[in-house]
């Protein structure tokens, strides 16, 4: 039996009694034939050969099922998708590691209980859908919202399949969940990029036409001032017109920078040198209540850019930081060289690397809703007379013009850090 489990074994004897024959059967023999009834031997051999083949096939089937089960257990454990199985009563029977990571409950917390990820307001719909699946319907990639252990929600796609017993009757369902968080973030980023591009084109067209009108206004104001005497009270009015026109001209320059339609003069520059100069200018704007700290790295690197644009980026971020610290605070402008792997997570995707400038303040910070809209043109949280809403939009447009990246870290009451990454020359 140990050496050849499938080999039929039949005792043939004229001397053993029934007690010994029964003991032999218990020990592993398939049959025994007494010599006095030897005609039964041929049918017994024929029967045992057939049953032996059936036992061999059954053993192979069991081994295959065991191997398949091991593979399925490996897939179940290693799958990046959350897989949850429930029995006919809706009690959890399987809960893989991906489900633990996605929803937060450990396996031992949920086995034998109702699936905790289903919100209360969706249980009737889920039960109706489960019944359809048991009847043979298919549910694939249905978007839904499910619960996490911490009470938060997560957007997922749901795929449901029925499980059946040996008789083909439904005995439960298996549900596969795919996290949609990253996909929705990418969709939102794509829509934001499309919106920024459309607004940029509109801003460029408006800026050109507006600039032409401003040229007429400033020209006529200059001509009128040339004809007025020094003590003429109208001279001050004309000066106000000119100042307003100059401010509007600066606004159109920002619009053109945002829309990337301004004529630029890029050249290879030492980023630290330009940032250092801009920091000195910014120190005059931020006021005495803000402590400015400059921490420029020695090997930050050179970039190919218009120096005026770099100064504009630093100045805009510094002014924003100042406005976020009405009672004073600390403003840190730093720089360093960043390896491509640190930026992209993949060395092959990054090329030469980046020169990074960061502007950090200890101000009021931004909530999530503000961060979602901060780069939109004309969006501002400041009073109407305090800002145009083009500062960060201009920063975004200029950085993208040089194929760079903008990253923001902020929290209410903590402060904000803007990181500007520009490809090294």
C-alpha positions as CSV (number, residue, x, y, z in Angstrom):
1,X,0.0,0.0,0.0
2,X,2.9,2.4,0.8
3,X,4.8,1.6,-2.3
4,X,2.0,1.3,-4.8
5,X,-1.2,2.8,-3.5
6,X,-3.1,2.2,-6.7
7,X,-2.1,-1.5,-7.2
8,X,-5.1,-3.9,-6.6
9,X,-4.3,-6.7,-4.1
10,X,-6.4,-9.9,-3.9
11,X,-5.8,-12.8,-1.5
12,X,-6.2,-16.3,-3.0
13,X,-6.0,-19.0,-0.4
14,X,-7.6,-22.3,0.6
15,X,-6.3,-22.3,4.2
16,X,-7.0,-18.9,5.7
17,X,-10.2,-18.5,7.6
18,X,-12.7,-15.6,7.4
19,X,-11.2,-13.8,10.4
20,X,-7.8,-13.6,8.8
21,X,-9.4,-12.6,5.4
22,X,-11.3,-9.7,7.1
23,X,-8.1,-8.6,8.8
24,X,-6.3,-8.7,5.4
25,X,-9.0,-6.5,4.0
26,X,-8.6,-4.0,6.8
27,X,-4.9,-4.0,6.2
28,X,-5.4,-2.9,2.6
29,X,-6.4,-5.8,0.4
30,X,-9.2,-5.1,-2.0
31,X,-10.7,-8.7,-1.9
32,X,-10.1,-12.3,-1.1
33,X,-11.0,-15.5,-3.0
34,X,-11.2,-19.0,-1.6
35,X,-9.7,-21.7,-3.7
36,X,-13.0,-23.6,-3.4
37,X,-14.7,-20.7,-5.3
38,X,-11.8,-19.9,-7.7
39,X,-14.3,-19.1,-10.5
40,X,-14.9,-15.7,-8.7
41,X,-11.2,-14.7,-9.2
42,X,-11.5,-13.5,-12.9
43,X,-14.5,-11.2,-12.2
44,X,-12.7,-9.9,-9.0
45,X,-9.6,-9.1,-11.0
46,X,-11.6,-7.4,-13.7
47,X,-13.6,-5.3,-11.1
48,X,-10.5,-4.3,-9.1
49,X,-8.6,-3.2,-12.2
50,X,-11.5,-0.9,-13.1
51,X,-11.8,0.4,-9.5
52,X,-8.1,0.8,-9.2
53,X,-8.1,3.1,-12.3
54,X,-11.0,5.0,-10.8
55,X,-9.1,5.4,-7.6
56,X,-6.1,6.6,-9.5
57,X,-8.1,9.2,-11.4
58,X,-9.7,10.4,-8.2
59,X,-6.4,10.7,-6.4
60,X,-5.0,12.7,-9.4
61,X,-8.1,14.9,-9.3
62,X,-7.6,15.5,-5.6
63,X,-3.9,16.4,-6.2
64,X,-4.9,18.8,-9.0
65,X,-7.5,20.4,-6.8
66,X,-5.0,20.7,-4.0
67,X,-2.5,22.3,-6.4
68,X,-5.1,24.6,-7.8
69,X,-6.2,25.6,-4.3
70,X,-2.6,26.5,-3.5
71,X,-2.4,28.7,-6.6
72,X,-5.7,30.3,-5.8
73,X,-4.5,30.9,-2.2
74,X,-1.3,32.5,-3.5
75,X,-3.3,34.7,-5.9
76,X,-5.8,35.6,-3.2
77,X,-3.0,36.6,-0.8
78,X,-0.8,38.5,-3.4
79,X,-3.6,40.2,-5.3
80,X,-3.5,44.0,-5.2
81,X,-7.3,44.0,-5.4
82,X,-9.4,43.6,-2.3
83,X,-11.2,40.3,-2.4
84,X,-14.0,39.5,0.1
85,X,-16.2,36.3,0.0
86,X,-19.4,35.8,1.9
87,X,-21.6,32.8,2.5
88,X,-25.3,32.5,1.6
89,X,-26.2,34.4,4.7
90,X,-23.9,37.3,3.9
91,X,-21.3,36.5,6.5
92,X,-17.6,37.0,5.6
93,X,-15.7,33.8,4.9
94,X,-12.6,35.2,3.1
95,X,-10.8,38.5,3.5
96,X,-7.5,39.0,1.8
97,X,-4.5,41.2,2.8
98,X,-5.4,43.8,0.1
99,X,-8.9,44.2,1.8
100,X,-7.1,44.8,5.1
101,X,-4.9,47.5,3.5
102,X,-7.9,49.2,1.6
103,X,-10.5,49.1,4.3
104,X,-8.5,48.9,7.6
105,X,-10.2,45.9,9.2
106,X,-8.0,42.9,10.0
107,X,-9.1,39.4,8.9
108,X,-9.9,38.2,12.4
109,X,-12.2,41.2,13.0
110,X,-14.5,40.4,10.1
111,X,-14.6,36.6,9.6
112,X,-18.0,35.2,10.4
113,X,-19.6,38.7,10.5
114,X,-21.5,40.8,8.0
115,X,-19.3,42.7,5.5
116,X,-18.5,46.0,7.3
117,X,-17.6,48.0,4.2
118,X,-21.2,48.3,3.0
119,X,-22.8,51.6,4.2
120,X,-26.1,51.3,5.9
121,X,-27.9,53.3,3.2
122,X,-26.7,50.9,0.5
123,X,-27.5,47.5,2.2
124,X,-30.9,47.1,0.5
125,X,-29.4,47.7,-3.0
126,X,-26.5,45.4,-2.2
127,X,-28.8,42.6,-1.0
128,X,-30.9,42.9,-4.2
129,X,-27.8,42.8,-6.3
130,X,-26.5,39.8,-4.4
131,X,-29.7,38.0,-5.1
132,X,-29.4,38.7,-8.9
133,X,-25.8,37.3,-8.8
134,X,-27.0,34.2,-7.1
135,X,-29.6,33.8,-10.0
136,X,-26.8,34.0,-12.6
137,X,-26.6,37.7,-13.3
138,X,-23.1,39.3,-13.7
139,X,-22.0,42.5,-12.0
140,X,-18.7,44.0,-13.3
141,X,-16.9,47.3,-12.7
142,X,-19.8,49.1,-11.0
143,X,-18.6,52.3,-9.3
144,X,-19.6,52.7,-5.7
145,X,-18.5,54.2,-2.4
146,X,-17.5,52.0,0.5
147,X,-16.6,52.5,4.2
148,X,-13.2,52.3,5.9
149,X,-12.6,51.4,9.5
150,X,-11.8,55.0,10.4
151,X,-15.2,56.1,9.1
152,X,-13.9,57.6,5.9
153,X,-15.2,56.6,2.4
154,X,-13.3,55.3,-0.5
155,X,-14.4,55.2,-4.2
156,X,-14.1,51.7,-5.7
157,X,-15.2,49.6,-8.6
158,X,-17.2,46.5,-7.6
159,X,-17.2,43.1,-9.4
160,X,-19.4,40.3,-8.0
161,X,-19.5,36.6,-8.8
162,X,-21.5,33.8,-7.3
163,X,-19.8,30.8,-5.7
164,X,-21.5,27.3,-5.9
165,X,-21.3,24.0,-4.1
166,X,-20.7,20.6,-5.5
167,X,-24.3,20.3,-6.7
168,X,-24.0,23.6,-8.6
169,X,-26.3,25.5,-6.1
170,X,-25.3,29.0,-5.1
171,X,-23.7,29.1,-1.6
172,X,-22.3,32.7,-1.5
173,X,-20.7,35.5,-3.4
174,X,-17.2,36.8,-4.0
175,X,-16.7,40.5,-4.4
176,X,-13.6,42.2,-5.9
177,X,-12.9,45.9,-5.0
178,X,-10.5,48.1,-6.9
179,X,-9.5,51.4,-5.3
180,X,-10.3,54.4,-7.6
181,X,-8.6,57.0,-5.5
182,X,-5.5,57.3,-7.8
183,X,-7.6,57.2,-11.0
184,X,-9.9,59.9,-9.8
185,X,-6.9,62.1,-8.8
186,X,-5.4,61.7,-12.2
187,X,-8.8,62.5,-13.8
188,X,-9.0,65.6,-11.7
189,X,-5.5,66.6,-12.6
190,X,-6.2,66.1,-16.3
191,X,-9.4,68.2,-16.1
192,X,-7.5,70.9,-14.2
193,X,-4.7,70.9,-16.9
194,X,-7.4,71.2,-19.7
195,X,-9.1,74.1,-17.8
196,X,-5.8,75.9,-17.3
197,X,-4.9,75.5,-20.9
198,X,-8.3,76.9,-22.1
199,X,-8.1,79.8,-19.6
200,X,-4.5,80.5,-20.7
201,X,-5.6,80.9,-24.3
202,X,-8.4,83.2,-23.3
203,X,-6.2,85.2,-21.1
204,X,-3.6,85.6,-23.8
205,X,-6.2,86.9,-26.3
206,X,-7.7,89.3,-23.8
207,X,-4.3,90.6,-22.7
208,X,-3.2,91.5,-26.2
209,X,-6.4,93.4,-26.9
210,X,-6.3,95.1,-23.5
211,X,-2.7,96.1,-24.0
212,X,-3.6,97.8,-27.2
213,X,-6.3,99.9,-25.4
214,X,-3.8,100.7,-22.6
215,X,-1.3,102.0,-25.2
216,X,-3.9,104.5,-26.4
217,X,-4.8,105.6,-22.8
218,X,-1.2,106.1,-21.8
219,X,-0.3,107.9,-25.0
220,X,-3.1,110.4,-24.8
221,X,-2.4,110.9,-21.1
222,X,1.2,111.7,-21.8
223,X,0.2,114.1,-24.6
224,X,-2.3,115.9,-22.3
225,X,0.3,116.2,-19.5
226,X,2.8,117.7,-22.0
227,X,0.2,120.5,-22.7
228,X,-0.7,121.2,-19.1
229,X,1.1,123.7,-16.9
230,X,3.0,122.7,-13.8
231,X,0.3,124.1,-11.4
232,X,-2.6,122.9,-13.4
233,X,-4.9,120.8,-11.1
234,X,-5.7,118.5,-14.0
235,X,-2.1,117.4,-14.1
236,X,-2.6,115.3,-10.9
237,X,-5.7,113.7,-12.5
238,X,-3.7,112.8,-15.6
239,X,-0.9,111.4,-13.4
240,X,-3.5,109.1,-11.7
241,X,-4.7,107.9,-15.1
242,X,-1.1,107.1,-16.0
243,X,-0.5,105.2,-12.8
244,X,-3.7,103.2,-13.2
245,X,-2.7,102.4,-16.8
246,X,0.8,101.3,-15.7
247,X,-0.7,99.0,-13.1
248,X,-3.1,97.6,-15.8
249,X,0.0,97.1,-18.1
250,X,1.7,95.1,-15.3
251,X,-1.5,93.0,-15.1
252,X,-1.4,92.3,-18.8
253,X,2.2,91.2,-18.5
254,X,1.1,88.7,-15.8
255,X,-1.7,87.4,-18.1
256,X,0.8,87.0,-21.0
257,X,3.2,85.2,-18.7
258,X,0.5,82.9,-17.5
259,X,-0.7,82.2,-21.1
260,X,3.0,81.6,-22.1
261,X,2.6,84.1,-25.0
262,X,5.1,86.7,-23.7
263,X,8.4,86.9,-25.7
264,X,11.1,85.5,-23.4
265,X,14.9,85.5,-23.5
266,X,16.0,82.2,-21.9
267,X,19.7,81.6,-21.3
268,X,21.7,79.4,-19.0
269,X,21.8,81.0,-15.6
270,X,23.1,80.2,-12.1
271,X,19.8,79.7,-10.4
272,X,21.2,80.6,-6.9
273,X,22.5,83.9,-8.2
274,X,19.1,84.9,-9.6
275,X,17.3,83.7,-6.5
276,X,19.7,85.5,-4.2
277,X,19.0,88.8,-6.0
278,X,15.2,88.2,-5.9
279,X,15.4,87.4,-2.2
280,X,17.0,90.8,-1.5
281,X,14.2,92.5,-3.4
282,X,11.6,90.4,-1.6
283,X,13.0,91.3,1.8
284,X,12.0,94.9,1.1
285,X,8.4,93.9,0.4
286,X,7.7,91.5,3.2
287,X,8.3,94.0,6.0
288,X,10.0,94.0,9.3
289,X,7.6,91.6,11.0
290,X,8.6,88.7,8.8
291,X,12.0,87.0,9.4
292,X,13.6,86.1,6.1
293,X,16.1,83.2,6.0
294,X,18.0,82.3,2.8
295,X,19.5,78.8,2.6
296,X,20.8,78.3,-0.9
297,X,22.6,75.0,-1.6
298,X,26.1,75.1,-3.1
299,X,25.5,72.7,-6.0
300,X,21.9,73.6,-6.9
301,X,22.9,73.8,-10.6
302,X,22.2,75.9,-13.7
303,X,18.9,76.2,-15.5
304,X,18.0,77.6,-18.9
305,X,15.4,80.3,-18.2
306,X,14.6,84.0,-18.5
307,X,16.1,85.6,-15.3
308,X,13.1,87.9,-15.1
309,X,10.8,85.0,-14.9
310,X,12.7,83.4,-12.0
311,X,12.6,86.7,-10.1
312,X,8.9,86.9,-10.8
313,X,8.3,83.4,-9.4
314,X,10.2,84.2,-6.2
315,X,8.6,87.6,-5.7
316,X,5.1,86.3,-6.2
317,X,5.6,83.4,-3.8
318,X,7.3,85.8,-1.2
319,X,4.4,88.3,-1.4
320,X,1.8,85.4,-1.0
321,X,3.8,84.2,2.0
322,X,3.8,87.7,3.5
323,X,0.0,88.0,3.1
324,X,-0.4,84.7,4.8
325,X,1.5,86.0,7.9
326,X,-0.4,89.3,8.8
327,X,1.1,89.1,12.4
328,X,4.6,88.2,11.2
329,X,6.4,84.9,11.0
330,X,9.3,83.2,9.3
331,X,9.9,83.0,5.6
332,X,12.6,80.6,4.3
333,X,13.8,80.6,0.7
334,X,16.1,77.6,0.0
335,X,17.5,75.7,-2.9
336,X,19.2,72.4,-3.7
337,X,19.8,69.9,-6.5
338,X,17.3,67.1,-6.7
339,X,18.0,63.7,-8.4
340,X,15.6,62.6,-11.1
341,X,14.7,59.5,-9.0
342,X,13.6,61.6,-6.1
343,X,11.2,63.6,-8.4
344,X,9.8,60.8,-10.6
345,X,10.5,57.7,-8.6
346,X,12.2,56.3,-11.7
347,X,15.7,57.3,-12.8
348,X,15.0,56.6,-16.5
349,X,12.1,59.1,-16.5
350,X,14.0,62.0,-15.0
351,X,17.1,62.8,-17.2
352,X,19.6,65.2,-15.8
353,X,17.8,66.1,-12.6
354,X,16.3,69.3,-11.2
355,X,17.3,72.5,-9.5
356,X,14.7,73.0,-6.7
357,X,13.7,76.3,-5.0
358,X,11.4,76.2,-2.0
359,X,9.6,79.0,-0.3
360,X,8.3,78.1,3.1
361,X,6.2,80.3,5.5
362,X,4.7,79.8,8.9
363,X,1.4,81.5,8.0
364,X,-2.2,80.5,8.1
365,X,-1.9,77.6,5.6
366,X,-4.5,76.4,3.1
367,X,-7.4,74.0,3.4
368,X,-8.0,71.2,0.9
369,X,-10.6,73.2,-1.1
370,X,-8.3,76.2,-1.5
371,X,-5.4,73.9,-2.6
372,X,-7.6,72.4,-5.3
373,X,-8.2,75.9,-6.9
374,X,-5.1,77.9,-5.9
375,X,-3.6,77.9,-9.5
376,X,-6.8,79.0,-11.1
377,X,-6.6,82.5,-12.7
378,X,-8.4,85.2,-10.7
379,X,-9.1,82.8,-7.8
380,X,-8.1,84.5,-4.5
381,X,-8.9,84.4,-0.9
382,X,-7.8,88.0,-0.3
383,X,-10.1,91.0,-0.2
384,X,-11.0,92.6,-3.6
385,X,-8.5,95.4,-3.2
386,X,-5.6,93.2,-2.0
387,X,-5.0,90.8,-4.9
388,X,-5.8,90.0,-8.5
389,X,-5.7,86.2,-8.2
390,X,-3.0,85.9,-10.9
391,X,0.1,85.5,-8.7
392,X,0.0,81.7,-8.3
393,X,-1.5,81.3,-11.8
394,X,1.5,83.2,-13.2
395,X,3.9,81.0,-11.2
396,X,2.3,77.9,-12.5
397,X,2.4,79.1,-16.1
398,X,6.0,80.2,-15.9
399,X,7.2,76.9,-14.4
400,X,5.3,74.8,-17.0
401,X,6.8,77.0,-19.7
402,X,10.2,75.6,-18.6
403,X,8.9,72.0,-18.3
404,X,9.2,72.2,-14.6
405,X,7.0,71.0,-11.7
406,X,5.2,72.8,-8.8
407,X,4.6,70.9,-5.6
408,X,2.7,72.3,-2.6
409,X,2.5,71.2,1.0
410,X,0.1,73.1,3.3
411,X,-2.1,72.7,6.3
412,X,-4.3,75.1,8.2
413,X,-2.4,76.8,11.0
414,X,0.8,75.1,10.0
415,X,2.0,77.1,7.0
416,X,2.8,76.4,3.4
417,X,5.7,75.3,1.3
418,X,6.0,75.8,-2.5
419,X,8.6,73.7,-4.2
420,X,9.6,74.8,-7.8
421,X,11.5,72.1,-9.8
422,X,13.3,73.3,-13.0
423,X,15.3,70.9,-15.2
424,X,19.0,71.5,-15.0
425,X,20.8,72.8,-18.1
